[in-house]
Amino acid sequence: MTTPAAHRATTGTETDLVHARSFAERHSIELDALYRVQGPPLWLRCRVVDISTQGAGLLLVDELTDPMRRVVVELRPPGRTDRIVLNAEVRHSSLIDGEHRIGVEFLDVGRLDELALCALIARHAELGEHPWQPSLWGSDERHEQP
């Protein structure tokens, strides 16, 4: 049984519906990531503080002075070599305790990226509050990628 409010990945039973909704809700997380505005290949550092299959909250380590409407977010799940790269629209921006935080909504998430996000959320839930990723940031350098 599915309902109109069901997550798009949901098919089948009520158990599937409950499972899919749990990934659509925001989950607290501590994950170093990269972001960039669409266009230049300059990647900037951020920290993901909450995440779902539909969006995330990011604390910006490296900031741009220009207002951002759309960004590309790169997530690197701990212990894996693959990356999850998602286009996102900035939905809100705020300054909290001197830190710039943005909330983003992921755009056009494909099935494979959605499954990778679910695995990332599930892995974090299994590990609980234990530190599960060492910081990637050993310096204040910005990162350029080809």
N, CA, C and O atoms as a MOPAC input file, in Angstrom:
PM7 MOZYME 1SCF
protein

 N      0.83600 1    -1.17800 1     0.00000 1
 C      0.00000 1     0.00000 1     0.00000 1
 C      0.87600 1     1.23600 1     0.00000 1
 O      1.78400 1     1.34700 1     0.82400 1
 N      0.62200 1     2.16400 1    -0.90700 1
 C      1.33900 1     3.43900 1    -0.92100 1
 C      0.32500 1     4.56500 1    -0.86300 1
 O     -0.85400 1     4.37500 1    -1.16100 1
 N      0.79600 1     5.72800 1    -0.48000 1
 C     -0.06100 1     6.90200 1    -0.40100 1
 C      0.53800 1     7.99600 1    -1.26000 1
 O      1.70700 1     7.90400 1    -1.63400 1
 N     -0.23100 1     9.03900 1    -1.58800 1
 C      0.34000 1    10.11300 1    -2.39700 1
 C      1.53700 1    10.78600 1    -1.73400 1
 O      2.40100 1    11.31700 1    -2.43200 1
 N      1.60900 1    10.77600 1    -0.40000 1
 C      2.72700 1    11.40700 1     0.30300 1
 C      3.93900 1    10.48700 1     0.39000 1
 O      4.96600 1    10.86400 1     0.95400 1
 N      3.82600 1     9.31200 1    -0.15300 1
 C      4.92900 1     8.34700 1    -0.05700 1
 C      6.13700 1     8.84900 1    -0.82700 1
 O      6.00500 1     9.56000 1    -1.82300 1
 N      7.28700 1     8.48100 1    -0.36300 1
 C      8.53900 1     8.81300 1    -1.02500 1
 C      8.55700 1     8.14900 1    -2.39200 1
 O      8.01400 1     7.05700 1    -2.56200 1
 N      9.18200 1     8.80400 1    -3.37100 1
 C      9.11000 1     8.29000 1    -4.73900 1
 C      9.74200 1     6.92200 1    -4.91800 1
 O      9.44000 1     6.22800 1    -5.88900 1
 N     10.62400 1     6.51300 1    -3.99200 1
 C     11.26900 1     5.20700 1    -4.11900 1
 C     10.40300 1     4.09600 1    -3.52900 1
 O     10.76100 1     2.92000 1    -3.59500 1
 N      9.26600 1     4.47400 1    -2.95400 1
 C      8.44500 1     3.50500 1    -2.25100 1
 C      7.53200 1     2.75600 1    -3.21000 1
 O      6.83600 1     3.35800 1    -4.02700 1
 N      7.55000 1     1.45000 1    -3.09600 1
 C      6.59500 1     0.60700 1    -3.79500 1
 C      6.30600 1    -0.56700 1    -2.89400 1
 O      7.19400 1    -1.04600 1    -2.18900 1
 N      5.10400 1    -1.02600 1    -2.90900 1
 C      4.82900 1    -2.24800 1    -2.16300 1
 C      4.12300 1    -2.03900 1    -0.84900 1
 O      3.05500 1    -1.42800 1    -0.80500 1
 N      4.70300 1    -2.53700 1     0.21600 1
 C      4.02200 1    -2.69300 1     1.49200 1
 C      4.10700 1    -1.46000 1     2.37900 1
 O      4.85200 1    -0.52300 1     2.09300 1
 N      3.32400 1    -1.47500 1     3.47700 1
 C      3.39400 1    -0.40300 1     4.46000 1
 C      4.77200 1    -0.34500 1     5.09700 1
 O      5.24300 1     0.73800 1     5.44500 1
 N      5.42700 1    -1.48600 1     5.25600 1
 C      6.78300 1    -1.50400 1     5.80000 1
 C      7.72000 1    -0.72500 1     4.89500 1
 O      8.56800 1     0.02500 1     5.37900 1
 N      7.57500 1    -0.89500 1     3.57100 1
 C      8.38000 1    -0.13100 1     2.61800 1
 C      8.12400 1     1.36300 1     2.77800 1
 O      9.05700 1     2.16400 1     2.70500 1
 N      6.87700 1     1.74100 1     2.99400 1
 C      6.50100 1     3.13900 1     3.14100 1
 C      7.16400 1     3.74300 1     4.37500 1
 O      7.73000 1     4.83300 1     4.29600 1
 N      7.10300 1     3.06600 1     5.49600 1
 C      7.72300 1     3.54900 1     6.73200 1
 C      9.23200 1     3.65800 1     6.54700 1
 O      9.83900 1     4.63800 1     6.98000 1
 N      9.84200 1     2.66400 1     5.90800 1
 C     11.28700 1     2.65200 1     5.66600 1
 C     11.68700 1     3.84300 1     4.78900 1
 O     12.66800 1     4.52300 1     5.09000 1
 N     10.94700 1     4.10200 1     3.72000 1
 C     11.26900 1     5.20200 1     2.81700 1
 C     11.10200 1     6.54900 1     3.51500 1
 O     11.92500 1     7.44400 1     3.32500 1
 N     10.06100 1     6.70500 1     4.31100 1
 C      9.85600 1     7.96300 1     5.03600 1
 C     10.99500 1     8.24500 1     5.99300 1
 O     11.36600 1     9.40200 1     6.19200 1
 N     11.56100 1     7.19300 1     6.59400 1
 C     12.65200 1     7.42300 1     7.54100 1
 C     13.86600 1     8.03900 1     6.85200 1
 O     14.59400 1     8.80300 1     7.48600 1
 N     14.10800 1     7.73900 1     5.59100 1
 C     15.21800 1     8.33900 1     4.86100 1
 C     14.87800 1     9.73000 1     4.34200 1
 O     15.78800 1    10.50900 1     4.05900 1
 N     13.59800 1    10.06700 1     4.21000 1
 C     13.18900 1    11.39200 1     3.77200 1
 C     13.28100 1    12.40400 1     4.91500 1
 O     13.34700 1    13.60700 1     4.66100 1
 N     13.28800 1    11.94300 1     6.16300 1
 C     13.43900 1    12.81700 1     7.31400 1
 C     14.90700 1    13.18700 1     7.47600 1
 O     15.79200 1    12.41300 1     7.11000 1
 N     15.16300 1    14.37200 1     8.02500 1
 C     16.53600 1    14.81100 1     8.25800 1
 C     17.15800 1    14.03900 1     9.41700 1
 O     16.51800 1    13.81800 1    10.44500 1
 N     18.40800 1    13.63300 1     9.23900 1
 C     19.17700 1    12.91000 1    10.24400 1
 C     20.43000 1    13.71600 1    10.56500 1
 O     21.12200 1    14.17700 1     9.65700 1
 N     20.72700 1    13.88900 1    11.85500 1
 C     21.96100 1    14.57700 1    12.25000 1
 C     23.14800 1    13.74500 1    11.80600 1
 O     23.12800 1    12.51600 1    11.87300 1
 N     24.17700 1    14.43400 1    11.35200 1
 C     25.36000 1    13.75400 1    10.84500 1
 C     26.53300 1    14.72800 1    10.94700 1
 O     26.31600 1    15.93900 1    10.99000 1
 N     27.72600 1    14.24700 1    10.98600 1
 C     28.94500 1    15.05600 1    10.93700 1
 C     29.79300 1    14.48000 1     9.81200 1
 O     30.41600 1    13.43000 1     9.97100 1
 N     29.81500 1    15.16800 1     8.67400 1
 C     30.49800 1    14.64500 1     7.50200 1
 C     31.17600 1    15.77600 1     6.74900 1
 O     30.51100 1    16.71400 1     6.30900 1
 N     32.49300 1    15.69900 1     6.59400 1
 C     33.19700 1    16.66400 1     5.76100 1
 C     32.79500 1    16.44300 1     4.31600 1
 O     32.66800 1    15.30500 1     3.86500 1
 N     32.59500 1    17.53600 1     3.59100 1
 C     32.16800 1    17.44700 1     2.19500 1
 C     32.74300 1    18.64400 1     1.43600 1
 O     33.41800 1    19.49900 1     2.00800 1
 N     32.46200 1    18.67900 1     0.16000 1
 C     32.86000 1    19.79300 1    -0.69000 1
 C     31.62300 1    20.35200 1    -1.38500 1
 O     30.63900 1    19.64500 1    -1.60400 1
 N     31.69800 1    21.64300 1    -1.72900 1
 C     30.62600 1    22.24200 1    -2.51700 1
 C     31.24100 1    23.25000 1    -3.47400 1
 O     32.36700 1    23.70600 1    -3.27400 1
 N     30.50600 1    23.58700 1    -4.49400 1
 C     30.90700 1    24.65300 1    -5.41300 1
 C     29.66300 1    25.26300 1    -6.01000 1
 O     28.61500 1    24.62300 1    -6.10200 1
 N     29.79300 1    26.50200 1    -6.41200 1
 C     28.69800 1    27.10800 1    -7.14100 1
 C     28.77100 1    26.55200 1    -8.54900 1
 O     29.83600 1    26.13200 1    -9.00200 1
 N     27.66400 1    26.55000 1    -9.23000 1
 C     27.68800 1    26.00900 1   -10.57800 1
 C     28.49600 1    26.92900 1   -11.46500 1
 O     28.29400 1    28.14400 1   -11.47400 1
 N     29.40200 1    26.34300 1   -12.20200 1
 C     30.26300 1    27.11100 1   -13.08200 1
 C     31.71500 1    26.80000 1   -12.84400 1
 O     32.23000 1    25.81300 1   -13.37000 1
 N     32.41400 1    27.64700 1   -12.03400 1
 C     33.86000 1    27.42900 1   -11.86500 1
 C     34.17500 1    26.11800 1   -11.15900 1
 O     33.39600 1    25.65500 1   -10.32600 1
 N     35.32700 1    25.51300 1   -11.49400 1
 C     35.68100 1    24.21600 1   -10.91000 1
 C     36.36400 1    24.32800 1    -9.54800 1
 O     37.12500 1    23.43600 1    -9.17200 1
 N     36.10900 1    25.40100 1    -8.80600 1
 C     36.73000 1    25.59400 1    -7.50000 1
 C     35.85000 1    24.98400 1    -6.41100 1
 O     34.75400 1    25.47500 1    -6.13800 1
 N     36.34200 1    23.90400 1    -5.79000 1
 C     35.60800 1    23.22800 1    -4.72700 1
 C     35.97000 1    23.85900 1    -3.39200 1
 O     37.13800 1    24.14000 1    -3.12400 1
 N     34.97200 1    24.07700 1    -2.56700 1
 C     35.13600 1    24.68500 1    -1.25500 1
 C     34.70400 1    23.69300 1    -0.18200 1
 O     33.90200 1    22.79500 1    -0.43800 1
 N     35.24300 1    23.86600 1     1.02200 1
 C     34.95000 1    22.92200 1     2.09800 1
 C     33.65800 1    23.28900 1     2.83300 1
 O     33.30800 1    24.46100 1     2.97400 1
 N     32.96300 1    22.24500 1     3.29500 1
 C     31.77900 1    22.41300 1     4.12000 1
 C     31.65900 1    21.19900 1     5.03400 1
 O     32.37800 1    20.21200 1     4.88100 1
 N     30.75000 1    21.29100 1     5.97200 1
 C     30.48200 1    20.17700 1     6.88500 1
 C     28.99100 1    19.92100 1     6.84300 1
 O     28.19700 1    20.82300 1     7.10900 1
 N     28.60300 1    18.69300 1     6.51000 1
 C     27.18900 1    18.31300 1     6.48100 1
 C     26.76900 1    18.05400 1     7.92600 1
 O     27.37300 1    17.23000 1     8.61400 1
 N     25.72600 1    18.76300 1     8.38900 1
 C     25.28200 1    18.60500 1     9.77700 1
 C     23.95200 1    17.86600 1     9.88000 1
 O     23.61600 1    17.32700 1    10.93400 1
 N     23.20400 1    17.84300 1     8.79400 1
 C     22.02200 1    16.97800 1     8.73000 1
 C     21.76000 1    16.64100 1     7.28300 1
 O     22.13400 1    17.38100 1     6.37400 1
 N     21.09400 1    15.48100 1     7.07900 1
 C     20.92900 1    14.99800 1     5.70700 1
 C     19.69000 1    14.12700 1     5.59900 1
 O     19.28600 1    13.47100 1     6.55900 1
 N     19.09600 1    14.13400 1     4.41500 1
 C     18.02800 1    13.21500 1     4.04400 1
 C     18.21900 1    12.89500 1     2.56800 1
 O     19.16500 1    13.37700 1     1.94500 1
 N     17.34500 1    12.10000 1     2.01500 1
 C     17.43400 1    11.81700 1     0.58500 1
 C     16.98300 1    13.01600 1    -0.24200 1
 O     17.15300 1    13.03100 1    -1.46200 1
 N     16.40600 1    14.02400 1     0.42000 1
 C     15.87900 1    15.18200 1    -0.30200 1
 C     16.70500 1    16.44900 1    -0.12900 1
 O     16.53600 1    17.40000 1    -0.89300 1
 N     17.60400 1    16.48300 1     0.87100 1
 C     18.38500 1    17.69300 1     1.08400 1
 C     19.33300 1    17.56000 1     2.25200 1
 O     19.46400 1    16.49400 1     2.85300 1
 N     20.00700 1    18.68800 1     2.57000 1
 C     20.99700 1    18.67000 1     3.64400 1
 C     21.19100 1    20.05300 1     4.22100 1
 O     20.87100 1    21.06200 1     3.59200 1
 N     21.72500 1    20.08200 1     5.43900 1
 C     22.16200 1    21.31800 1     6.06600 1
 C     23.68300 1    21.34100 1     6.04400 1
 O     24.32400 1    20.38100 1     6.47400 1
 N     24.26700 1    22.42700 1     5.54800 1
 C     25.71300 1    22.53900 1     5.39500 1
 C     26.25000 1    23.72600 1     6.18600 1
 O     25.70800 1    24.82800 1     6.09300 1
 N     27.30400 1    23.51400 1     6.95900 1
 C     28.06700 1    24.60100 1     7.54900 1
 C     29.22700 1    24.88000 1     6.60400 1
 O     30.01000 1    23.97800 1     6.30500 1
 N     29.34500 1    26.10200 1     6.13700 1
 C     30.36500 1    26.43700 1     5.15500 1
 C     31.68300 1    26.75100 1     5.84900 1
 O     31.75600 1    27.68100 1     6.65200 1
 N     32.72500 1    25.98300 1     5.54600 1
 C     34.05900 1    26.22800 1     6.07700 1
 C     34.70900 1    27.31800 1     5.23200 1
 O     35.25600 1    28.28200 1     5.76600 1
 N     34.64700 1    27.16500 1     3.92800 1
 C     35.11100 1    28.17800 1     2.97800 1
 C     33.86600 1    28.83800 1     2.40600 1
 O     32.94400 1    28.15700 1     1.95800 1
 N     33.84400 1    30.16200 1     2.42200 1
 C     32.63900 1    30.85600 1     1.97500 1
 C     32.89900 1    31.71400 1     0.75300 1
 O     34.02000 1    32.16000 1     0.50600 1
 N     31.85400 1    31.92800 1     0.00900 1
 C     31.85400 1    32.87900 1    -1.09100 1
 C     31.09400 1    34.11700 1    -0.62700 1
 O     30.17600 1    34.02300 1     0.18800 1
 N     31.47700 1    35.25900 1    -1.14200 1
 C     30.76500 1    36.47200 1    -0.75900 1
 C     29.50400 1    36.66800 1    -1.60100 1
 O     28.58900 1    37.38200 1    -1.19200 1
 N     29.45500 1    36.04400 1    -2.75800 1
 C     28.29000 1    36.18000 1    -3.63100 1
 C     27.14000 1    35.32700 1    -3.11200 1
 O     27.36700 1    34.24000 1    -2.58200 1
 N     25.91500 1    35.80600 1    -3.25800 1
 C     24.78000 1    34.96200 1    -2.85500 1
 C     24.71500 1    33.71200 1    -3.73600 1
 O     25.00300 1    33.76000 1    -4.93200 1
 N     24.33800 1    32.62300 1    -3.13200 1
 C     24.27300 1    31.35700 1    -3.86500 1
 C     22.82200 1    30.95200 1    -4.05900 1
 O     22.01600 1    31.01700 1    -3.13100 1
 N     22.50100 1    30.53500 1    -5.27000 1
 C     21.16800 1    30.00600 1    -5.55200 1
 C     21.23300 1    28.49800 1    -5.77200 1
 O     20.38600 1    27.74500 1    -5.29300 1
 N     22.25200 1    28.08100 1    -6.50400 1
 C     22.44300 1    26.64600 1    -6.77900 1
 C     23.88300 1    26.27800 1    -6.49100 1
 O     24.80500 1    27.06200 1    -6.72000 1
 N     24.05500 1    25.06300 1    -5.98200 1
 C     25.39400 1    24.55800 1    -5.68300 1
 C     25.47100 1    23.09700 1    -6.11700 1
 O     24.45300 1    22.44900 1    -6.36000 1
 N     26.68800 1    22.60000 1    -6.20700 1
 C     26.94900 1    21.18200 1    -6.40700 1
 C     27.60500 1    20.70100 1    -5.11800 1
 O     28.56200 1    21.31300 1    -4.64300 1
 N     27.09700 1    19.61200 1    -4.55200 1
 C     27.61500 1    19.07200 1    -3.29800 1
 C     28.25900 1    17.72500 1    -3.58300 1
 O     27.67700 1    16.87900 1    -4.26300 1
 N     29.47100 1    17.53000 1    -3.05600 1
 C     30.16200 1    16.25300 1    -3.20300 1
 C     30.30400 1    15.60800 1    -1.83300 1
 O     30.93400 1    16.16400 1    -0.93300 1
 N     29.71600 1    14.43800 1    -1.68700 1
 C     29.79000 1    13.67300 1    -0.44600 1
 C     30.70300 1    12.47700 1    -0.67700 1
 O     30.63100 1    11.82300 1    -1.71700 1
 N     31.55300 1    12.20000 1     0.28900 1
 C     32.42700 1    11.02600 1     0.22100 1
 C     32.12700 1    10.14600 1     1.42300 1
 O     32.58400 1    10.42600 1     2.53200 1
 N     31.36500 1     9.09000 1     1.20800 1
 C     31.04200 1     8.20900 1     2.33500 1
 C     32.31600 1     7.64500 1     2.96500 1
 O     33.22100 1     7.21300 1     2.25100 1
 N     32.38900 1     7.64600 1     4.29800 1
 C     33.58200 1     7.13900 1     4.98700 1
 C     33.89400 1     5.69500 1     4.59300 1
 O     32.99900 1     4.85700 1     4.47900 1
 N     35.16400 1     5.43000 1     4.39200 1
 C     35.59700 1     4.08000 1     4.07300 1
 C     35.32900 1     3.65800 1     2.64600 1
 O     35.48500 1     2.48400 1     2.30900 1
 N     34.92800 1     4.59500 1     1.79900 1
 C     34.63700 1     4.26300 1     0.40100 1
 C     35.40200 1     5.20000 1    -0.50900 1
 O     35.77600 1     6.30300 1    -0.11000 1
 N     35.63000 1     4.76100 1    -1.71800 1
 C     36.35000 1     5.60200 1    -2.66400 1
 C     35.40700 1     6.34500 1    -3.60800 1
 O     35.81600 1     7.30100 1    -4.26800 1
 N     34.15700 1     5.91200 1    -3.67500 1
 C     33.21800 1     6.57800 1    -4.57300 1
 C     32.70900 1     7.86800 1    -3.94800 1
 O     32.84300 1     8.10100 1    -2.74700 1
 N     32.12100 1     8.69600 1    -4.80200 1
 C     31.58200 1     9.97000 1    -4.37400 1
 C     30.11600 1    10.05500 1    -4.78000 1
 O     29.67900 1     9.42400 1    -5.74300 1
 N     29.37800 1    10.84200 1    -4.02700 1
 C     28.00900 1    11.16900 1    -4.39600 1
 C     28.02500 1    12.65200 1    -4.74800 1
 O     28.28000 1    13.48900 1    -3.88200 1
 N     27.75600 1    12.98600 1    -6.00400 1
 C     27.77900 1    14.37300 1    -6.46000 1
 C     26.35800 1    14.75300 1    -6.85100 1
 O     25.75500 1    14.14200 1    -7.73300 1
 N     25.82900 1    15.78900 1    -6.16900 1
 C     24.42700 1    16.16600 1    -6.34700 1
 C     24.28600 1    17.65700 1    -6.61200 1
 O     24.94100 1    18.47800 1    -5.97100 1
 N     23.42600 1    17.99700 1    -7.56200 1
 C     23.04000 1    19.38900 1    -7.76900 1
 C     22.00300 1    19.73800 1    -6.71100 1
 O     21.16200 1    18.91200 1    -6.35500 1
 N     22.07200 1    20.97700 1    -6.21000 1
 C     21.14900 1    21.36600 1    -5.15400 1
 C     20.78500 1    22.83900 1    -5.27700 1
 O     21.55800 1    23.65400 1    -5.78100 1
 N     19.60700 1    23.14800 1    -4.81000 1
 C     19.14100 1    24.53200 1    -4.74900 1
 C     19.21500 1    24.99900 1    -3.30200 1
 O     18.76700 1    24.29900 1    -2.39400 1
 N     19.78200 1    26.18100 1    -3.09000 1
 C     19.86400 1    26.74000 1    -1.74500 1
 C     18.47700 1    27.25200 1    -1.36100 1
 O     17.91800 1    28.12000 1    -2.03000 1
 N     17.93000 1    26.70500 1    -0.27800 1
 C     16.58800 1    27.06700 1     0.18600 1
 C     16.60700 1    28.09100 1     1.30400 1
 O     15.67300 1    28.88000 1     1.44500 1
 N     17.68000 1    28.08100 1     2.10800 1
 C     17.81500 1    29.12100 1     3.13400 1
 C     19.28000 1    29.27700 1     3.50100 1
 O     20.10400 1    28.39000 1     3.27800 1
 N     19.57200 1    30.42900 1     4.06700 1
 C     20.92700 1    30.75400 1     4.45900 1
 C     20.84900 1    31.54600 1     5.75700 1
 O     20.01600 1    32.44300 1     5.89100 1
 N     21.72500 1    31.21500 1     6.72700 1
 C     21.69600 1    31.92900 1     8.00300 1
 C     23.08600 1    31.94400 1     8.62200 1
 O     23.96000 1    31.16200 1     8.24800 1
 N     23.26900 1    32.84500 1     9.57000 1
 C     24.50000 1    32.93400 1    10.32500 1
 C     24.17500 1    32.51200 1    11.74500 1
 O     23.38400 1    33.16700 1    12.42300 1
 N     24.78900 1    31.40200 1    12.20900 1
 C     24.53000 1    30.86100 1    13.53700 1
 C     25.85700 1    30.77200 1    14.28100 1
 O     26.76900 1    30.05600 1    13.86600 1
 N     25.95200 1    31.50700 1    15.38400 1
 C     27.17700 1    31.52800 1    16.18900 1
 C     28.41000 1    31.78700 1    15.32700 1
 O     29.44700 1    31.14600 1    15.50100 1
 N     28.28600 1    32.72100 1    14.40800 1
 C     29.41100 1    33.08700 1    13.55400 1
 C     29.68600 1    32.14800 1    12.40000 1
 O     30.63200 1    32.36500 1    11.64200 1
 N     28.87500 1    31.10000 1    12.24900 1
 C     29.07100 1    30.14800 1    11.15800 1
 C     27.93900 1    30.29100 1    10.13800 1
 O     26.76700 1    30.41700 1    10.49400 1
 N     28.32300 1    30.26700 1     8.86700 1
 C     27.34500 1    30.36800 1     7.78300 1
 C     26.76700 1    28.98600 1     7.50000 1
 O     27.49500 1    28.04600 1     7.18000 1
 N     25.45300 1    28.88200 1     7.62200 1
 C     24.77300 1    27.62100 1     7.36200 1
 C     23.79600 1    27.82200 1     6.21200 1
 O     23.08200 1    28.82200 1     6.14300 1
 N     23.78700 1    26.83200 1     5.30300 1
 C     22.79100 1    26.85000 1     4.23500 1
 C     22.01500 1    25.53600 1     4.26300 1
 O     22.54400 1    24.49100 1     4.63900 1
 N     20.78200 1    25.61400 1     3.86700 1
 C     19.95700 1    24.43200 1     3.67800 1
 C     19.73800 1    24.24900 1     2.19900 1
 O     19.36000 1    25.18800 1     1.49900 1
 N     19.97400 1    23.04100 1     1.71600 1
 C     19.84700 1    22.78800 1     0.28400 1
 C     18.85100 1    21.66400 1     0.02400 1
 O     18.69000 1    20.74300 1     0.82400 1
 N     18.19700 1    21.77300 1    -1.11100 1
 C     17.31400 1    20.71300 1    -1.59800 1
 C     17.99700 1    20.07600 1    -2.79900 1
 O     18.34700 1    20.76900 1    -3.75500 1
 N     18.18800 1    18.75800 1    -2.75800 1
 C     18.81000 1    18.06700 1    -3.86800 1
 C     17.86200 1    18.06500 1    -5.06100 1
 O     16.65000 1    17.91800 1    -4.90300 1
 N     18.42500 1    18.22900 1    -6.25400 1
 C     17.64000 1    18.29100 1    -7.48800 1
 C     17.90300 1    17.05300 1    -8.34000 1
 O     19.04000 1    16.58900 1    -8.43700 1
 N     16.87700 1    16.53500 1    -8.94100 1
 C     17.00500 1    15.43800 1    -9.90700 1
 C     17.88000 1    14.29100 1    -9.39200 1
 O     18.81700 1    13.86800 1   -10.06800 1
 N     17.57000 1    13.79300 1    -8.19500 1
 C     18.33300 1    12.69500 1    -7.61100 1
 C     17.94800 1    11.40300 1    -8.32300 1
 O     16.78400 1    11.00300 1    -8.32000 1
 N     18.93000 1    10.76400 1    -8.92500 1
 C     18.68600 1     9.49800 1    -9.60500 1
 C     18.57700 1     8.35600 1    -8.61200 1
 O     18.88900 1     8.52000 1    -7.43200 1
 N     18.14800 1     7.23300 1    -9.07400 1
 C     17.94000 1     6.06700 1    -8.20500 1
 C     19.24400 1     5.61700 1    -7.53500 1
 O     19.23400 1     5.28300 1    -6.35000 1
 N     20.35700 1     5.60100 1    -8.26300 1
 C     21.62400 1     5.16600 1    -7.67100 1
 C     22.09600 1     6.13500 1    -6.59000 1
 O     22.57400 1     5.70800 1    -5.53900 1
 N     21.96300 1     7.44100 1    -6.84500 1
 C     22.33900 1     8.42400 1    -5.82800 1
 C     21.42200 1     8.32800 1    -4.61100 1
 O     21.87300 1     8.47800 1    -3.47500 1
 N     20.15500 1     8.08000 1    -4.84800 1
 C     19.20800 1     7.92500 1    -3.74500 1
 C     19.58100 1     6.71100 1    -2.87800 1
 O     19.54100 1     6.78700 1    -1.65000 1
 N     19.93600 1     5.61800 1    -3.51300 1
 C     20.35700 1     4.43100 1    -2.76700 1
 C     21.65300 1     4.70000 1    -1.99800 1
 O     21.80900 1     4.24200 1    -0.86600 1
 N     22.57800 1     5.44000 1    -2.61000 1
 C     23.83600 1     5.77400 1    -1.93000 1
 C     23.56800 1     6.66700 1    -0.71700 1
 O     24.19700 1     6.49300 1     0.32600 1
 N     22.64200 1     7.62000 1    -0.84400 1
 C     22.26900 1     8.46600 1     0.29700 1
 C     21.63900 1     7.63400 1     1.40900 1
 O     21.94600 1     7.83400 1     2.58400 1
 N     20.76500 1     6.70700 1     1.04700 1
 C     20.14000 1     5.82100 1     2.04400 1
 C     21.19800 1     5.00200 1     2.77800 1
 O     21.11700 1     4.83200 1     3.99400 1
 N     22.18900 1     4.49400 1     2.04400 1
 C     23.25700 1     3.71000 1     2.66800 1
 C     24.08500 1     4.58000 1     3.60900 1
 O     24.46800 1     4.12900 1     4.68800 1
 N     24.36400 1     5.81300 1     3.21400 1
 C     25.11200 1     6.74000 1     4.05600 1
 C     24.35600 1     7.02900 1     5.35300 1
 O     24.94300 1     7.00900 1     6.43500 1
 N     23.05800 1     7.29600 1     5.24400 1
 C     22.22300 1     7.56900 1     6.41900 1
 C     22.15200 1     6.33300 1     7.31700 1
 O     22.27400 1     6.44600 1     8.53700 1
 N     21.95600 1     5.16000 1     6.72000 1
 C     21.84900 1     3.92600 1     7.49700 1
 C     23.16900 1     3.62600 1     8.21300 1
 O     23.17000 1     3.20600 1     9.37000 1
 N     24.27600 1     3.83800 1     7.53100 1
 C     25.58300 1     3.58600 1     8.16200 1
 C     25.78000 1     4.49900 1     9.35900 1
 O     26.25000 1     4.05700 1    10.40800 1
 N     25.42800 1     5.75500 1     9.21400 1
 C     25.55800 1     6.68700 1    10.32800 1
 C     24.65800 1     6.28000 1    11.49200 1
 O     25.06600 1     6.35900 1    12.65100 1
 N     23.43900 1     5.84800 1    11.19000 1
 C     22.50500 1     5.42400 1    12.24200 1
 C     23.05300 1     4.21500 1    12.99300 1
 O     22.89700 1     4.13100 1    14.21100 1
 N     23.69400 1     3.27500 1    12.29200 1
 C     24.26900 1     2.09100 1    12.92900 1
 C     25.41100 1     2.45200 1    13.86200 1
 O     25.57900 1     1.83900 1    14.91600 1
 N     26.20300 1     3.45700 1    13.46900 1
 C     27.37000 1     3.82400 1    14.25600 1
 C     27.03000 1     4.80200 1    15.37400 1
 O     27.86100 1     5.04800 1    16.24800 1
 N     25.83100 1     5.35900 1    15.36100 1
 C     25.39900 1     6.25100 1    16.42500 1
 C     26.23000 1     7.50200 1    16.52600 1
 O     26.61300 1     8.09000 1    15.51400 1
 N     26.51000 1     7.90700 1    17.73700 1
 C     27.19900 1     9.16300 1    17.98100 1
 C     28.72000 1     9.03800 1    17.99000 1
 O     29.40700 1    10.01700 1    18.28200 1
 N     29.26100 1     7.87000 1    17.68200 1
 C     30.71000 1     7.70000 1    17.69100 1
 C     31.33200 1     8.45600 1    16.52100 1
 O     30.75900 1     8.49600 1    15.43200 1
 N     32.49600 1     9.04900 1    16.73800 1
 C     33.15800 1     9.69400 1    15.60800 1
 C     33.46400 1     8.64800 1    14.54700 1
 O     34.11600 1     7.64500 1    14.83600 1
 N     33.01300 1     8.86600 1    13.35000 1
 C     33.15200 1     7.83800 1    12.32900 1
 C     33.87000 1     8.33600 1    11.10800 1
 O     34.03200 1     7.59500 1    10.13900 1
 N     34.30400 1     9.57200 1    11.13200 1
 C     35.08300 1    10.05100 1    10.00700 1
 C     36.11100 1    11.05400 1    10.49700 1
 O     35.74500 1    12.07500 1    11.08000 1
 N     37.37900 1    10.78500 1    10.27400 1
 C     38.37100 1    11.79800 1    10.60700 1
 C     38.21000 1    12.98500 1     9.67000 1
 O     37.75600 1    12.83100 1     8.53700 1
 N     38.57500 1    14.14700 1    10.13500 1
 C     38.45800 1    15.34200 1     9.31300 1
 C     39.37600 1    15.24100 1     8.10400 1
 O     40.51800 1    14.79400 1     8.21100 1
 N     38.86700 1    15.65900 1     6.96200 1
 C     39.66300 1    15.67400 1     5.73500 1
 C     40.51100 1    16.93300 1     5.65400 1
 O     41.38700 1    17.03800 1     4.79500 1
 N     40.26300 1    17.87600 1     6.52900 1
 C     40.83900 1    19.20000 1     6.37800 1
 C     42.07300 1    19.35600 1     7.24100 1
 O     41.97700 1    19.65000 1     8.43300 1
 N     43.23000 1    19.15700 1     6.63800 1
 C     44.48700 1    19.33000 1     7.34100 1
 C     45.05400 1    20.71900 1     7.17000 1
 O     46.01800 1    21.09000 1     7.83900 1
 N     44.45200 1    21.50000 1     6.26400 1
 C     44.94700 1    22.85100 1     6.00600 1
 C     43.79900 1    23.72200 1     5.56200 1
 O     42.66200 1    23.26100 1     5.45200 1
 N     44.09500 1    24.97700 1     5.30700 1
 C     43.06900 1    25.92400 1     4.88800 1
 C     43.05600 1    26.10700 1     3.37200 1
 O     42.64400 1    27.15700 1     2.87800 1
 N     43.50200 1    25.09700 1     2.63700 1
 C     43.55400 1    25.19600 1     1.18000 1
 C     42.17900 1    24.94500 1     0.57400 1
 O     41.37000 1    24.18900 1     1.11100 1
 N     41.94000 1    25.59200 1    -0.54800 1
 C     40.75900 1    25.28900 1    -1.33800 1
 C     41.16100 1    24.22300 1    -2.33800 1
 O     42.33400 1    24.11300 1    -2.69600 1
 N     40.20800 1    23.45000 1    -2.78500 1
 C     40.52100 1    22.27100 1    -3.58800 1
 C     39.99900 1    22.43100 1    -5.01200 1
 O     38.80400 1    22.62900 1    -5.23000 1
 N     40.90700 1    22.34200 1    -5.97300 1
 C     40.50300 1    22.35400 1    -7.37000 1
 C     40.51900 1    20.94100 1    -7.89500 1
 O     41.43200 1    20.16700 1    -7.60800 1
 N     39.50400 1    20.61100 1    -8.66400 1
 C     39.42800 1    19.28100 1    -9.27200 1
 C     39.29000 1    19.44300 1   -10.76400 1
 O     38.73400 1    20.43300 1   -11.23900 1
 N     39.78500 1    18.48900 1   -11.49700 1
 C     39.69100 1    18.60300 1   -12.97100 1
 C     38.26500 1    18.50100 1   -13.43700 1
 O     38.00100 1    18.57500 1   -14.63700 1

